[in-house]
Amino acid sequence: MIKKQFHAGMILVQQQRYSVGKLMRGILRLIAAKSAEEMQNQVEFLSSWIDE
């Protein structure tokens, strides 16, 4: 029998590509746009939330 695994959501980002400030702005945009419930079992790429 396969057991379903659930998670609170994951945010992925390429290591050492962005400054700490850009990372924080991207995270703040993401949490302003999505609720904790919307993030459940989802994977978000932080680069989608960061302005270049």
PyMOL Python script that loads the backbone (N, CA, C, O; Angstrom):
from pymol import cmd

cmd.read_pdbstr("""\
ATOM      1  N   MET A   1       0.848  -1.176   0.000  1.00  0.00           N
ATOM      2  CA  MET A   1       0.000   0.000   0.000  1.00  0.00           C
ATOM      3  C   MET A   1       0.897   1.244   0.000  1.00  0.00           C
ATOM      4  O   MET A   1       1.898   1.293   0.715  1.00  0.00           O
ATOM      5  N   ILE A   2       0.541   2.219  -0.785  1.00  0.00           N
ATOM      6  CA  ILE A   2       1.312   3.468  -0.869  1.00  0.00           C
ATOM      7  C   ILE A   2       0.717   4.488   0.099  1.00  0.00           C
ATOM      8  O   ILE A   2      -0.485   4.753   0.096  1.00  0.00           O
ATOM      9  N   LYS A   3       1.597   5.050   0.925  1.00  0.00           N
ATOM     10  CA  LYS A   3       1.171   6.073   1.885  1.00  0.00           C
ATOM     11  C   LYS A   3       1.372   7.446   1.259  1.00  0.00           C
ATOM     12  O   LYS A   3       2.469   7.768   0.802  1.00  0.00           O
ATOM     13  N   LYS A   4       0.312   8.261   1.237  1.00  0.00           N
ATOM     14  CA  LYS A   4       0.436   9.609   0.691  1.00  0.00           C
ATOM     15  C   LYS A   4       1.162  10.500   1.682  1.00  0.00           C
ATOM     16  O   LYS A   4       0.872  10.489   2.879  1.00  0.00           O
ATOM     17  N   GLN A   5       2.108  11.269   1.168  1.00  0.00           N
ATOM     18  CA  GLN A   5       2.879  12.185   1.994  1.00  0.00           C
ATOM     19  C   GLN A   5       2.437  13.615   1.659  1.00  0.00           C
ATOM     20  O   GLN A   5       2.316  13.967   0.486  1.00  0.00           O
ATOM     21  N   PHE A   6       2.205  14.409   2.652  1.00  0.00           N
ATOM     22  CA  PHE A   6       1.819  15.793   2.468  1.00  0.00           C
ATOM     23  C   PHE A   6       2.899  16.702   3.038  1.00  0.00           C
ATOM     24  O   PHE A   6       3.611  16.326   3.970  1.00  0.00           O
ATOM     25  N   HIS A   7       3.016  17.899   2.473  1.00  0.00           N
ATOM     26  CA  HIS A   7       3.982  18.860   3.007  1.00  0.00           C
ATOM     27  C   HIS A   7       3.375  20.258   2.958  1.00  0.00           C
ATOM     28  O   HIS A   7       2.385  20.498   2.266  1.00  0.00           O
ATOM     29  N   ALA A   8       3.977  21.158   3.690  1.00  0.00           N
ATOM     30  CA  ALA A   8       3.455  22.529   3.807  1.00  0.00           C
ATOM     31  C   ALA A   8       3.731  23.364   2.562  1.00  0.00           C
ATOM     32  O   ALA A   8       3.185  24.458   2.419  1.00  0.00           O
ATOM     33  N   GLY A   9       4.569  22.861   1.664  1.00  0.00           N
ATOM     34  CA  GLY A   9       4.937  23.597   0.459  1.00  0.00           C
ATOM     35  C   GLY A   9       6.437  23.839   0.454  1.00  0.00           C
ATOM     36  O   GLY A   9       7.073  23.899   1.506  1.00  0.00           O
ATOM     37  N   MET A  10       6.993  23.977  -0.746  1.00  0.00           N
ATOM     38  CA  MET A  10       8.437  24.191  -0.870  1.00  0.00           C
ATOM     39  C   MET A  10       8.697  25.399  -1.752  1.00  0.00           C
ATOM     40  O   MET A  10       7.999  25.636  -2.738  1.00  0.00           O
ATOM     41  N   ILE A  11       9.712  26.153  -1.376  1.00  0.00           N
ATOM     42  CA  ILE A  11      10.185  27.276  -2.182  1.00  0.00           C
ATOM     43  C   ILE A  11      11.612  26.938  -2.604  1.00  0.00           C
ATOM     44  O   ILE A  11      12.485  26.738  -1.760  1.00  0.00           O
ATOM     45  N   LEU A  12      11.843  26.874  -3.913  1.00  0.00           N
ATOM     46  CA  LEU A  12      13.163  26.523  -4.429  1.00  0.00           C
ATOM     47  C   LEU A  12      13.789  27.732  -5.109  1.00  0.00           C
ATOM     48  O   LEU A  12      13.107  28.525  -5.758  1.00  0.00           O
ATOM     49  N   VAL A  13      15.108  27.856  -4.944  1.00  0.00           N
ATOM     50  CA  VAL A  13      15.839  28.954  -5.573  1.00  0.00           C
ATOM     51  C   VAL A  13      17.248  28.478  -5.896  1.00  0.00           C
ATOM     52  O   VAL A  13      17.833  27.684  -5.159  1.00  0.00           O
ATOM     53  N   GLN A  14      17.784  28.972  -7.003  1.00  0.00           N
ATOM     54  CA  GLN A  14      19.145  28.619  -7.381  1.00  0.00           C
ATOM     55  C   GLN A  14      20.119  29.266  -6.398  1.00  0.00           C
ATOM     56  O   GLN A  14      20.043  30.468  -6.142  1.00  0.00           O
ATOM     57  N   GLN A  15      21.019  28.477  -5.858  1.00  0.00           N
ATOM     58  CA  GLN A  15      21.959  28.933  -4.837  1.00  0.00           C
ATOM     59  C   GLN A  15      22.888  30.007  -5.390  1.00  0.00           C
ATOM     60  O   GLN A  15      23.416  29.878  -6.494  1.00  0.00           O
ATOM     61  N   GLN A  16      23.078  31.051  -4.620  1.00  0.00           N
ATOM     62  CA  GLN A  16      24.023  32.147  -4.884  1.00  0.00           C
ATOM     63  C   GLN A  16      23.744  32.901  -6.183  1.00  0.00           C
ATOM     64  O   GLN A  16      24.665  33.448  -6.789  1.00  0.00           O
ATOM     65  N   ARG A  17      22.492  32.934  -6.610  1.00  0.00           N
ATOM     66  CA  ARG A  17      22.159  33.682  -7.820  1.00  0.00           C
ATOM     67  C   ARG A  17      21.654  35.077  -7.481  1.00  0.00           C
ATOM     68  O   ARG A  17      21.866  36.013  -8.251  1.00  0.00           O
ATOM     69  N   TYR A  18      20.993  35.228  -6.346  1.00  0.00           N
ATOM     70  CA  TYR A  18      20.361  36.490  -5.967  1.00  0.00           C
ATOM     71  C   TYR A  18      20.930  37.016  -4.649  1.00  0.00           C
ATOM     72  O   TYR A  18      21.426  36.256  -3.817  1.00  0.00           O
ATOM     73  N   SER A  19      20.846  38.323  -4.485  1.00  0.00           N
ATOM     74  CA  SER A  19      21.254  38.925  -3.207  1.00  0.00           C
ATOM     75  C   SER A  19      20.207  38.586  -2.150  1.00  0.00           C
ATOM     76  O   SER A  19      19.092  38.179  -2.474  1.00  0.00           O
ATOM     77  N   VAL A  20      20.573  38.756  -0.903  1.00  0.00           N
ATOM     78  CA  VAL A  20      19.646  38.487   0.203  1.00  0.00           C
ATOM     79  C   VAL A  20      18.422  39.393   0.080  1.00  0.00           C
ATOM     80  O   VAL A  20      17.299  38.954   0.330  1.00  0.00           O
ATOM     81  N   GLY A  21      18.631  40.647  -0.302  1.00  0.00           N
ATOM     82  CA  GLY A  21      17.513  41.581  -0.458  1.00  0.00           C
ATOM     83  C   GLY A  21      16.527  41.128  -1.519  1.00  0.00           C
ATOM     84  O   GLY A  21      15.316  41.198  -1.309  1.00  0.00           O
ATOM     85  N   LYS A  22      17.031  40.661  -2.663  1.00  0.00           N
ATOM     86  CA  LYS A  22      16.143  40.172  -3.730  1.00  0.00           C
ATOM     87  C   LYS A  22      15.391  38.921  -3.279  1.00  0.00           C
ATOM     88  O   LYS A  22      14.210  38.756  -3.584  1.00  0.00           O
ATOM     89  N   LEU A  23      16.080  38.045  -2.552  1.00  0.00           N
ATOM     90  CA  LEU A  23      15.418  36.843  -2.043  1.00  0.00           C
ATOM     91  C   LEU A  23      14.272  37.218  -1.108  1.00  0.00           C
ATOM     92  O   LEU A  23      13.175  36.668  -1.207  1.00  0.00           O
ATOM     93  N   MET A  24      14.533  38.154  -0.203  1.00  0.00           N
ATOM     94  CA  MET A  24      13.497  38.555   0.752  1.00  0.00           C
ATOM     95  C   MET A  24      12.313  39.220   0.051  1.00  0.00           C
ATOM     96  O   MET A  24      11.163  38.958   0.404  1.00  0.00           O
ATOM     97  N   ARG A  25      12.580  40.075  -0.938  1.00  0.00           N
ATOM     98  CA  ARG A  25      11.478  40.700  -1.681  1.00  0.00           C
ATOM     99  C   ARG A  25      10.648  39.650  -2.415  1.00  0.00           C
ATOM    100  O   ARG A  25       9.421  39.744  -2.460  1.00  0.00           O
ATOM    101  N   GLY A  26      11.310  38.658  -2.986  1.00  0.00           N
ATOM    102  CA  GLY A  26      10.587  37.582  -3.661  1.00  0.00           C
ATOM    103  C   GLY A  26       9.732  36.781  -2.702  1.00  0.00           C
ATOM    104  O   GLY A  26       8.587  36.452  -3.012  1.00  0.00           O
ATOM    105  N   ILE A  27      10.281  36.465  -1.534  1.00  0.00           N
ATOM    106  CA  ILE A  27       9.510  35.731  -0.519  1.00  0.00           C
ATOM    107  C   ILE A  27       8.320  36.555  -0.047  1.00  0.00           C
ATOM    108  O   ILE A  27       7.222  36.024   0.119  1.00  0.00           O
ATOM    109  N   LEU A  28       8.532  37.844   0.168  1.00  0.00           N
ATOM    110  CA  LEU A  28       7.423  38.705   0.607  1.00  0.00           C
ATOM    111  C   LEU A  28       6.320  38.779  -0.452  1.00  0.00           C
ATOM    112  O   LEU A  28       5.137  38.779  -0.111  1.00  0.00           O
ATOM    113  N   ARG A  29       6.695  38.840  -1.726  1.00  0.00           N
ATOM    114  CA  ARG A  29       5.684  38.825  -2.805  1.00  0.00           C
ATOM    115  C   ARG A  29       4.902  37.519  -2.800  1.00  0.00           C
ATOM    116  O   ARG A  29       3.679  37.507  -2.942  1.00  0.00           O
ATOM    117  N   LEU A  30       5.625  36.431  -2.633  1.00  0.00           N
ATOM    118  CA  LEU A  30       4.980  35.118  -2.638  1.00  0.00           C
ATOM    119  C   LEU A  30       3.994  34.975  -1.484  1.00  0.00           C
ATOM    120  O   LEU A  30       2.861  34.535  -1.684  1.00  0.00           O
ATOM    121  N   ILE A  31       4.420  35.344  -0.280  1.00  0.00           N
ATOM    122  CA  ILE A  31       3.510  35.166   0.863  1.00  0.00           C
ATOM    123  C   ILE A  31       2.349  36.159   0.842  1.00  0.00           C
ATOM    124  O   ILE A  31       1.312  35.911   1.459  1.00  0.00           O
ATOM    125  N   ALA A  32       2.513  37.285   0.135  1.00  0.00           N
ATOM    126  CA  ALA A  32       1.394  38.215  -0.022  1.00  0.00           C
ATOM    127  C   ALA A  32       0.374  37.683  -1.030  1.00  0.00           C
ATOM    128  O   ALA A  32      -0.810  38.012  -0.955  1.00  0.00           O
ATOM    129  N   ALA A  33       0.839  36.862  -1.968  1.00  0.00           N
ATOM    130  CA  ALA A  33      -0.035  36.382  -3.040  1.00  0.00           C
ATOM    131  C   ALA A  33      -0.695  35.034  -2.739  1.00  0.00           C
ATOM    132  O   ALA A  33      -1.783  34.754  -3.242  1.00  0.00           O
ATOM    133  N   LYS A  34      -0.048  34.201  -1.924  1.00  0.00           N
ATOM    134  CA  LYS A  34      -0.558  32.852  -1.674  1.00  0.00           C
ATOM    135  C   LYS A  34      -0.714  32.603  -0.187  1.00  0.00           C
ATOM    136  O   LYS A  34       0.147  32.965   0.614  1.00  0.00           O
ATOM    137  N   SER A  35      -1.821  31.982   0.168  1.00  0.00           N
ATOM    138  CA  SER A  35      -2.055  31.628   1.568  1.00  0.00           C
ATOM    139  C   SER A  35      -1.326  30.328   1.900  1.00  0.00           C
ATOM    140  O   SER A  35      -0.855  29.619   1.010  1.00  0.00           O
ATOM    141  N   ALA A  36      -1.243  30.034   3.177  1.00  0.00           N
ATOM    142  CA  ALA A  36      -0.618  28.783   3.614  1.00  0.00           C
ATOM    143  C   ALA A  36      -1.374  27.588   3.037  1.00  0.00           C
ATOM    144  O   ALA A  36      -0.761  26.585   2.672  1.00  0.00           O
ATOM    145  N   GLU A  37      -2.679  27.690   2.953  1.00  0.00           N
ATOM    146  CA  GLU A  37      -3.488  26.607   2.394  1.00  0.00           C
ATOM    147  C   GLU A  37      -3.200  26.405   0.906  1.00  0.00           C
ATOM    148  O   GLU A  37      -3.169  25.270   0.429  1.00  0.00           O
ATOM    149  N   GLU A  38      -2.991  27.494   0.177  1.00  0.00           N
ATOM    150  CA  GLU A  38      -2.686  27.400  -1.246  1.00  0.00           C
ATOM    151  C   GLU A  38      -1.296  26.798  -1.492  1.00  0.00           C
ATOM    152  O   GLU A  38      -1.053  26.205  -2.543  1.00  0.00           O
ATOM    153  N   MET A  39      -0.411  26.947  -0.547  1.00  0.00           N
ATOM    154  CA  MET A  39       0.955  26.434  -0.695  1.00  0.00           C
ATOM    155  C   MET A  39       1.077  24.949  -0.361  1.00  0.00           C
ATOM    156  O   MET A  39       2.072  24.321  -0.725  1.00  0.00           O
ATOM    157  N   GLN A  40       0.098  24.381   0.314  1.00  0.00           N
ATOM    158  CA  GLN A  40       0.187  22.971   0.707  1.00  0.00           C
ATOM    159  C   GLN A  40       0.413  22.091  -0.514  1.00  0.00           C
ATOM    160  O   GLN A  40      -0.300  22.186  -1.513  1.00  0.00           O
ATOM    161  N   ASN A  41       1.428  21.229  -0.409  1.00  0.00           N
ATOM    162  CA  ASN A  41       1.787  20.255  -1.440  1.00  0.00           C
ATOM    163  C   ASN A  41       2.174  20.894  -2.775  1.00  0.00           C
ATOM    164  O   ASN A  41       2.100  20.244  -3.817  1.00  0.00           O
ATOM    165  N   GLN A  42       2.585  22.164  -2.747  1.00  0.00           N
ATOM    166  CA  GLN A  42       2.992  22.874  -3.955  1.00  0.00           C
ATOM    167  C   GLN A  42       4.494  23.158  -3.925  1.00  0.00           C
ATOM    168  O   GLN A  42       5.108  23.215  -2.860  1.00  0.00           O
ATOM    169  N   VAL A  43       5.066  23.334  -5.101  1.00  0.00           N
ATOM    170  CA  VAL A  43       6.455  23.743  -5.236  1.00  0.00           C
ATOM    171  C   VAL A  43       6.453  25.061  -5.998  1.00  0.00           C
ATOM    172  O   VAL A  43       5.871  25.154  -7.078  1.00  0.00           O
ATOM    173  N   GLU A  44       7.102  26.077  -5.441  1.00  0.00           N
ATOM    174  CA  GLU A  44       7.219  27.389  -6.086  1.00  0.00           C
ATOM    175  C   GLU A  44       8.687  27.675  -6.337  1.00  0.00           C
ATOM    176  O   GLU A  44       9.529  27.455  -5.466  1.00  0.00           O
ATOM    177  N   PHE A  45       8.990  28.164  -7.525  1.00  0.00           N
ATOM    178  CA  PHE A  45      10.332  28.603  -7.844  1.00  0.00           C
ATOM    179  C   PHE A  45      10.419  30.095  -7.567  1.00  0.00           C
ATOM    180  O   PHE A  45       9.716  30.891  -8.189  1.00  0.00           O
ATOM    181  N   LEU A  46      11.276  30.467  -6.639  1.00  0.00           N
ATOM    182  CA  LEU A  46      11.359  31.859  -6.204  1.00  0.00           C
ATOM    183  C   LEU A  46      11.726  32.789  -7.351  1.00  0.00           C
ATOM    184  O   LEU A  46      11.369  33.967  -7.325  1.00  0.00           O
ATOM    185  N   SER A  47      12.430  32.285  -8.353  1.00  0.00           N
ATOM    186  CA  SER A  47      12.799  33.128  -9.495  1.00  0.00           C
ATOM    187  C   SER A  47      11.561  33.693 -10.203  1.00  0.00           C
ATOM    188  O   SER A  47      11.651  34.734 -10.854  1.00  0.00           O
ATOM    189  N   SER A  48      10.432  33.038 -10.088  1.00  0.00           N
ATOM    190  CA  SER A  48       9.184  33.542 -10.680  1.00  0.00           C
ATOM    191  C   SER A  48       8.655  34.762  -9.939  1.00  0.00           C
ATOM    192  O   SER A  48       7.821  35.499 -10.464  1.00  0.00           O
ATOM    193  N   TRP A  49       9.136  34.974  -8.726  1.00  0.00           N
ATOM    194  CA  TRP A  49       8.636  36.050  -7.869  1.00  0.00           C
ATOM    195  C   TRP A  49       9.645  37.177  -7.706  1.00  0.00           C
ATOM    196  O   TRP A  49       9.380  38.143  -6.991  1.00  0.00           O
ATOM    197  N   ILE A  50      10.805  37.066  -8.361  1.00  0.00           N
ATOM    198  CA  ILE A  50      11.862  38.058  -8.224  1.00  0.00           C
ATOM    199  C   ILE A  50      11.969  38.860  -9.512  1.00  0.00           C
ATOM    200  O   ILE A  50      12.046  38.291 -10.601  1.00  0.00           O
ATOM    201  N   ASP A  51      11.974  40.182  -9.386  1.00  0.00           N
ATOM    202  CA  ASP A  51      12.202  41.055 -10.549  1.00  0.00           C
ATOM    203  C   ASP A  51      13.685  41.083 -10.861  1.00  0.00           C
ATOM    204  O   ASP A  51      14.511  41.276  -9.968  1.00  0.00           O
ATOM    205  N   GLU A  52      14.016  40.893 -12.101  1.00  0.00           N
ATOM    206  CA  GLU A  52      15.434  40.921 -12.514  1.00  0.00           C
ATOM    207  C   GLU A  52      15.890  42.335 -12.749  1.00  0.00           C
ATOM    208  O   GLU A  52      17.048  42.559 -13.101  1.00  0.00           O
TER     209      GLU A  52
END
""", "prot")
cmd.dss("prot")
cmd.show_as("cartoon", "prot")
cmd.util.cbc("prot")
cmd.orient("prot")
